[in-house]
């Protein structure tokens, strides 16, 4: 065939010195056309048919393979093999270049295989994150680790092809360069170890609300990779934290609050201590009009303030308010009564006597939680004057002006 081509070139007037190069050009053009044609047939006919067939099956894993273009990457194998077979034909008159061309194509084959494996791991990670049992796990970390391993092996294969050395020889040389490799992959190694610790100890999951003041993070975890954890803050900004920082540094995870089904209310009201007094009959009669206290006051033994015996405690307005607040919380329909609920008196301070409300709402949603908390304190702050109690407030400009008058 090649002799006939040589003779045809001479017959059409191509000089003998130039016929070799013209033949090379013609063979190269034919090879390119064949390779492009095979690539088109593979990707636009065969691969497209397979893709349409997979869509009809409705399998999540196969859908992920299609979405991450694994089939398209596999389609590259056909034209790479075709190139390898055509190299001896195209370079028939330049046999010295055949080893170089084959080396370049073998490197290309390694690259194509790496792309196929990378696409497959992307598809596997995408499919795994859709599984309910693994949706909150750091899948991206393991996908990235798998890619690092296969690309490292690919680099070794590439060096083996270029240098003409065996893989055992190259692995032997790694011992001398291990210190450099550890330095280069320090963050990757630390991140890998940290991601395993985070997963095994269940320290953080995707969707968890975490706080890390050191890195300015306060929001939901949206991604966990081999080296970083992405947190979407409440102002919609993104904070990136090194994965190993979540193991070496302290951070707060609010997952327990979400799983408990209640969000804590812990806020105090400060009362002026000079408004505290024993209850007289007028105040008691007024407080009997409050439904929550009516039964309590009817059953309680009323002792005069002058009775100082230890077993007889006269009622005070602050004590009755504390009791009212407890009954109010215990009967509140939007509080979680399976969790701790109490009203406690804290140590007196320069601002007055703090009375702290400690309870849990029946919802963990932020907006609903704030609304419930506001309603509770709206009610308690408003009803306090009925007990002849004054709530502390720092003097404002108007207060100072009235004092001058």
C-alpha positions in Angstrom: 0.0 0.0 0.0 2.8 2.4 0.9 4.7 1.6 -2.3 1.6 2.4 -4.4 1.2 5.7 -2.5 4.9 6.5 -3.1 4.5 5.7 -6.8 1.3 7.8 -7.1 3.1 10.8 -5.6 5.9 10.5 -8.0 3.5 10.1 -10.9 1.7 13.4 -10.1 5.1 15.2 -10.0 6.0 15.3 -6.4 9.9 15.2 -6.1 11.3 12.2 -4.4 12.8 14.3 -1.6 9.4 15.9 -0.8 7.3 12.8 -1.3 8.1 11.4 2.1 6.8 14.6 3.8 3.8 14.8 1.6 3.0 11.1 2.4 3.4 11.8 6.1 1.0 14.8 5.8 -1.6 12.7 3.9 -1.4 9.8 6.4 -1.6 12.3 9.3 -4.7 14.0 7.8 -6.4 10.6 7.2 -5.5 9.6 10.8 -7.0 12.8 12.2 -10.2 12.4 10.2 -10.6 8.8 11.4 -9.9 9.7 15.0 -12.3 12.6 14.9 -14.9 10.4 13.2 -14.6 7.6 15.7 -14.8 10.2 18.6 -18.0 11.6 17.1 -19.5 8.2 16.5 -18.7 7.2 20.1 -19.9 10.3 21.9 -22.8 11.5 19.7 -24.3 8.2 18.8 -23.3 5.3 21.1 -22.8 7.3 24.3 -26.0 9.4 23.6 -28.0 6.2 23.1 -26.6 4.8 26.4 -27.5 8.0 28.2 -31.1 8.0 26.9 -31.4 4.3 28.0 -30.1 5.1 31.5 -32.6 7.9 31.9 -35.4 5.5 31.3 -34.2 3.1 34.0 -34.4 5.9 36.7 -31.5 4.5 38.8 -30.0 7.2 41.1 -26.4 5.8 40.7 -26.6 5.6 36.9 -28.2 9.1 36.8 -25.2 10.4 38.8 -22.9 8.8 36.3 -24.6 10.5 33.4 -24.8 13.9 35.3 -21.1 13.8 36.1 -20.2 13.0 32.5 -18.5 9.6 33.2 -19.7 8.1 29.9 -18.3 11.0 28.0 -14.9 10.5 29.7 -15.1 6.7 28.9 -15.8 7.6 25.3 -12.3 9.1 25.0 -10.8 5.7 25.3 -11.8 4.8 21.7 -9.9 7.5 20.0 -6.9 7.1 22.3 -6.6 3.4 21.3 -7.1 4.4 17.7 -4.2 6.8 17.9 -2.0 4.2 19.4 -2.7 1.8 16.5 -2.2 4.5 13.9 1.2 5.7 15.1 3.3 3.0 13.3 1.3 3.8 10.1 1.6 7.6 10.2 5.3 7.5 11.1 6.2 4.7 8.7 9.0 6.8 7.2 10.1 8.4 10.5 10.5 5.3 12.7 12.8 7.2 15.0 9.8 9.2 16.1 7.6 6.2 16.8 8.9 5.7 20.5 8.4 9.4 21.2 4.9 9.5 19.7 4.0 6.3 21.6 5.3 7.8 24.9 3.3 11.0 24.4 0.1 8.9 23.6 0.7 6.6 26.6 0.9 9.8 28.8 -2.4 10.8 27.2 -3.9 7.4 28.0 -2.9 7.8 31.7 -4.5 11.3 31.7 -7.7 9.9 30.2 -7.9 7.1 32.8 -7.4 9.6 35.5 -10.2 11.8 34.1 -12.5 8.7 34.0 -11.7 7.7 37.6 -12.1 11.3 38.8 -15.5 11.6 37.1 -16.6 8.2 38.5 -15.6 9.4 42.1 -17.5 12.6 41.5 -20.6 10.6 40.5 -20.2 8.2 43.4 -19.9 11.1 45.8 -23.0 12.8 44.3 -25.0 9.6 44.6 -23.8 9.0 48.2 -24.8 12.5 49.4 -28.4 11.7 48.2 -28.6 8.7 50.6 -30.5 9.7 53.8 -28.0 7.8 56.0 -25.0 9.6 54.5 -26.4 13.0 53.5 -24.8 14.7 56.5 -21.4 12.9 56.3 -18.2 14.5 55.0 -18.4 12.6 51.7 -16.5 15.3 49.8 -13.5 14.6 52.0 -13.3 11.0 50.9 -13.9 11.9 47.3 -11.0 14.3 47.4 -8.8 11.8 49.2 -9.6 9.2 46.5 -8.7 11.7 43.8 -5.4 12.6 45.5 -4.5 8.9 45.6 -5.3 8.1 42.0 -3.6 11.3 40.7 -0.5 10.5 42.8 -0.5 7.0 41.2 -1.1 8.6 37.8 2.0 10.9 38.3 4.1 7.9 39.2 2.9 6.0 36.1 3.7 9.1 34.0 7.2 9.4 35.4 7.6 5.7 34.8 6.7 6.1 31.2 8.9 9.2 30.7 12.0 7.9 32.5 11.6 4.3 31.4 11.9 3.1 35.0 9.7 0.5 36.8 7.2 1.5 39.4 9.1 -0.4 42.2 12.2 1.7 41.4 10.2 4.9 41.7 8.6 3.8 44.9 12.0 3.2 46.3 13.1 6.7 45.5 10.1 8.1 47.5 11.9 7.2 50.8 14.5 9.9 50.1 11.8 12.5 49.3 9.3 11.6 52.1 10.2 14.6 54.1 9.5 16.9 51.2 6.2 15.1 50.4 5.1 15.4 54.1 5.8 19.1 53.9 3.9 19.5 50.6 0.9 17.5 51.7 0.9 18.7 55.3 -2.6 20.3 55.1 -4.0 17.4 53.2 -2.7 14.8 55.8 -3.9 16.9 58.7 -7.3 17.4 57.0 -7.7 13.7 56.3 -7.0 12.7 59.9 -9.3 15.5 61.1 -12.1 14.5 58.8 -11.9 10.9 60.0 -12.0 12.1 63.7 -15.0 14.4 62.9 -16.8 11.5 61.2 -16.0 8.8 63.7 -16.7 11.0 66.8 -19.7 12.5 65.1 -18.5 16.0 66.0 -20.0 17.9 63.1 -22.3 17.1 60.2 -23.5 19.0 57.1 -26.5 21.1 58.2 -25.2 21.5 61.8 -25.3 25.0 63.3 -21.8 25.7 64.7 -20.1 28.7 66.3 -16.4 29.3 66.1 -15.5 32.8 67.2 -11.8 32.4 66.3 -12.7 32.2 62.6 -15.8 34.4 62.8 -18.1 31.5 62.0 -21.7 31.4 63.2 -24.1 29.5 60.9 -24.9 26.2 59.2 -22.2 23.8 57.8 -22.8 23.5 54.1 -19.7 21.5 53.0 -17.0 19.4 54.6 -14.0 18.7 52.4 -10.6 17.2 53.0 -9.0 20.5 54.0 -11.8 22.9 54.7 -15.2 23.2 56.3 -17.6 25.8 54.8 -20.0 27.6 57.1 -22.8 29.8 55.8 -23.3 32.5 58.4 -26.7 34.0 59.2 -25.8 37.1 57.2 -25.3 34.8 54.2 -21.6 35.2 54.1 -19.4 32.2 53.8 -16.6 31.4 56.4 -14.0 28.8 55.5 -12.4 26.9 58.4 -9.5 24.4 58.2 -10.8 21.0 58.9 -8.2 20.2 61.5 -9.1 23.5 63.4 -12.4 21.8 64.4 -10.4 19.1 66.1 -7.6 21.2 67.6 -9.8 24.2 68.7 -13.0 24.4 70.6 -16.3 25.2 68.8 -20.0 25.1 69.8 -22.4 22.7 67.9 -26.1 23.5 68.3 -27.2 20.1 67.0 -28.2 18.9 70.5 -30.6 21.8 70.8 -32.2 21.0 67.5 -32.5 17.3 68.4 -33.9 18.0 71.9 -37.0 19.7 70.3 -36.6 22.8 72.5 -34.6 26.0 72.5 -33.6 27.6 75.8 -34.9 30.9 77.1 -32.5 32.3 79.7 -33.2 35.9 80.5 -33.6 37.9 83.7 -35.8 40.8 84.8 -34.3 43.3 87.3 -36.6 44.6 90.0 -36.0 47.6 92.3 -35.5 46.2 95.8 -37.1 49.2 97.4 -40.4 48.1 95.9 -40.4 44.8 97.8 -42.9 44.6 100.7 -45.2 42.3 102.6 -48.6 41.8 101.1 -51.5 43.6 102.7 -55.1 42.7 102.4 -55.7 45.2 99.6 -52.9 43.7 97.5 -54.0 40.2 98.2 -57.6 41.0 97.2 -56.3 42.5 93.9 -54.2 39.5 93.2 -57.1 37.1 93.8 -58.5 38.5 90.6 -55.6 36.7 88.7 -56.9 33.2 87.7 -53.5 31.5 88.1 -53.1 32.9 91.7 -56.7 32.6 92.9 -56.5 29.0 94.0 -53.0 29.5 95.4 -54.1 32.4 97.6 -57.3 30.8 98.7 -55.4 27.7 100.0 -52.4 29.6 101.5 -52.3 30.6 105.1 -52.0 34.3 105.4 -49.8 35.5 108.3 -49.3 39.1 109.3 -45.8 40.7 108.7 -45.3 40.9 112.5 -45.4 37.1 112.8 -41.7 36.2 112.6 -41.9 32.6 113.6 -39.8 30.3 111.3 -42.7 28.1 110.4 -44.8 31.0 109.3 -43.7 33.1 106.4 -45.7 36.2 105.5 -46.4 36.6 101.8 -44.4 39.2 99.8 -45.1 40.8 96.5 -41.9 39.5 94.9 -42.5 36.0 96.2 -46.0 36.0 94.7 -44.7 37.3 91.4 -42.1 34.5 91.3 -44.9 32.0 92.0 -47.1 33.6 89.3 -44.3 33.4 86.8 -43.7 29.7 87.6 -47.4 28.9 87.1 -47.5 31.0 83.9 -44.6 29.1 82.4 -46.0 25.7 83.5 -49.2 26.4 81.7 -47.8 28.0 78.7 -48.8 26.0 75.6 -45.7 26.9 73.5 -43.1 25.7 76.0 -41.6 22.2 76.1 -42.6 20.8 79.5 -40.5 17.7 79.1 -37.4 19.9 79.7 -36.4 22.0 82.6 -38.7 25.0 83.4 -38.1 27.3 86.4 -37.9 30.8 87.7 -34.9 31.5 89.8 -33.7 34.4 92.0 -30.2 35.4 91.4 -27.8 37.3 93.7 -28.7 41.0 94.1 -26.7 43.4 92.0 -26.3 47.1 91.6 -29.2 47.1 89.1 -31.5 45.4 91.6 -32.7 41.8 92.1 -32.6 39.6 89.0 -35.4 37.1 88.5 -34.3 34.7 85.8 -36.7 32.9 83.5 -35.2 29.5 82.5 -37.3 27.4 80.1 -37.4 25.8 76.7 -39.7 26.5 73.8 -41.5 23.7 72.0 -39.9 24.7 68.7 -36.3 25.3 67.6 -37.2 27.6 64.7 -35.5 31.0 65.3 -38.3 33.3 64.3 -40.9 31.3 66.3 -38.5 31.1 69.3 -38.0 34.9 69.3 -41.8 35.5 69.1 -42.5 33.1 72.0 -39.8 34.6 74.2 -41.0 38.2 73.4 -44.6 37.3 74.3 -43.5 35.8 77.7 -41.5 38.8 78.7 -44.2 41.2 77.3 -46.6 39.6 79.7 -44.4 39.4 82.7 -43.1 43.0 82.3 -46.6 44.3 81.9 -48.2 42.5 84.9 -45.4 43.3 87.3 -46.9 46.7 88.4 -50.0 44.8 89.5 -47.8 43.3 92.2 -46.6 46.8 93.2 -43.2 45.9 91.8 -40.9 48.4 90.0 -38.7 47.2 87.2 -35.2 48.7 87.0 -34.3 50.9 84.1 -31.2 53.2 83.9 -32.1 56.8 84.1 -32.6 58.6 80.8 -32.4 62.3 79.9 -36.1 62.8 80.8 -35.6 61.1 84.2 -32.7 63.3 85.1 -34.6 66.4 84.0 -37.5 65.5 86.2 -35.2 64.9 89.2 -33.8 68.4 88.8 -37.2 69.9 89.0 
